[in-house]
Structure formats: C-alpha cells, structure tokens
C-alpha cells in the first residue's frame, strides 16, 4: 500500500477492520486520502467494493474510525454522508424512474451540485436520447453512464467510483479518463476509484493495493 505524501487530508481512515465468516478482508487499515484521484487496485473478489461501501458509510466496519473533513462517521453520520457520492453501479433501486428524476434526487441531496457540469456529462457520455426513459430500459453501459454523470456533477467532497469503465464504449472511457485526469489536479474533492489495473494516465494522490 502506498500513501501520498500530500499533507492535506480529506478522508482519514484509522484502524479499519472488517471480517466476514469466510475471510478477513481488512485488518487495521489506516490511510489518508488527499484531494485528487486515489486508486483501490485489485482483482475481483479482493474487497474493492466493500472498501468503497465502508468509506461511504453504507457498510459498518467491525472497528476503526472514518473522518471526512474532520467529521466523524460514527459521531456525525448524516453530516459525513452529505459529503459523499456513492452508488452501487449494479443497483436496481432506481429502475422505475428516469435519469432526469435520478439527477434531481442527487441535486436535492448535494449542496454543490453543478448543473453545467451535468450538461457536459450528458453530452460527453451521449445520454441525451435516454434522459426521459425509465432506467430499467437502459443497457448496463448506459445506466453506468447515468451514475457517472451524477457522480461528477454532485460536487461531493468524497466521490466513490466502483469500476467506472466497466461496460462503457471506448469513446466514453476516454472521456471519463480525461475528466479524472483533470480531477487529479483539483484541491477540493477526493475521488476514490476501484479498478483491477493501474491508471497510468492519471497522477494518483494515493494507491491502495489489495491482495487477491
């Protein structure tokens, strides 16, 4: 595991432990996540999604502490979660509503939502023709584009992306890569991306290598 030496920390993870009956995933995991793009790297089944869910406050750790902008998940859970964008890309929870309606739910929950950036995302990911369809009508790739558009537009301090390139066409992959490369130089948001491989085009703020 490699940490950035950047002094500013947005997400502080201390002594995080999580075990399932079959195996222990994390033991005493501590890492500081600074602004920019951080990568959780590992093969399928190594715990990448579980770690993102822990960071989001969706999954409870067995022990450990999470602080985002000095807000404690344990002591100030609502304030902590208001600073986070997370959605499981495999979810069907929003299948009955349209992308426009989903964007509105994110807009209402996100004080720094950026409508101009949302419009850029819709164009860049070729979502215009799908905006008023029910999400269950969209392909897996198109649904993932909806989640990505919302993630970027949310303005969330901590933005968590689980395998963001899965099921995307090459043009969309290039577009998202370009945006992440730009995000790597930002000073206000932390992006944590899970992926099975390196992101050589992006200057990483931190790297978390998970064993298989």
Secondary structure, DSSP 8 states (H G I E B T S, - for coil): -B----S--SEEEEEEEEE-SS-EEEEEEEEEE-SEEEEEE--TTSSHHHHHHHHHTSS--SEEEEEETTEETTT-HHHHHTTEE---TT--TTTTSBHHHHHHHHHHH-TT--HHHHHHHHHHTT-GGGTTSBGGGS-HHHHHHHHHHHHHHH--SEEEEESTTTT--HHHHHHHHHHHHHHTT-SS-EEEEEESS--TTS-EEEEEE---
